[in-house]
Amino acid sequence: MSEFPHATAYLCDKCYNSMPHYKVSQRIKKQQKPSVGPTYDWWPEDVSLLGLLLYILGCSLCLLIIGYYLWLK
């Protein structure tokens, strides 16, 4: 056994040397940066402000009706 058995996966020297060993190159890649502005569309084109406000109003009315029936009846 070698002096550092954890480095050779607890194999004998003959077995460890018979296995193929692969090296990984240590290339440093540059971080990619966006050229201009955000890379995502934070306000989709198919959503209108009026539609959003009507949706919030409808959800609020449903919650008020549910709260009314749970609390008062």
N, C-alpha and C positions, 0 to 999 in steps of 0.2 A: 504494500500500500504506500501511497505517496504521503508526504508530510501534511498536505492539505486535502483530506478525503472529500470535503464538501465541494471543492473546486472540480473534482473529477467524478462527481455523481456517485461516490462510494464504490467505484469500480477499481479493479486492479490495474496496474500500469499497462500491462499487455493488452487488456481489453479496451481500455480508454484510448490507447494509441492506435488501435485497429479501426476505431470508428472515424468517419469523416468529420472534419471540423470546418466550419464555415466562418468567414469573417465578414463583418458588415462595414462598409465604408462610412466614415464620419463626415459626410457633407453637410454643411450648414446652409439651409435654404433661407432665402430672404422672405420676410413676411409680406404678403400681398396686401396692398392698401387700395381702397376704391379711389378712382380718379376725382370724382366730384359728387358731393351730396350723399344721401342715404341710398343703400342698395335695395331697399324694400319700398313698396307702395303703401304708405300708412293710411291713405284714404282712397278706397277703391272707386273707380269711375261709375259703377252701376248703383251706388248707394247715394240717395239724395238726402239732404238735410230734412226736408219735409217728411219723407218716409220714416226717417229715424225718430223724429219727434212724435209722429202718429203711433209708431210702435211702442215708444215709452209711455205715451198716454194710455194706450190700450192695456198694457201690462199693469199700469198703476190702477186703472179702473177695475181690472179683474182682482187685484189684491185687495182693493177697498171692499168689493162685494164679498169676497171670501172672509175678510176680517169682520165685516158687519154680521154675517151669518154665524160666525164662530163666537163673537163676543156678545151680541145682543139676543140671539135666539137660542 
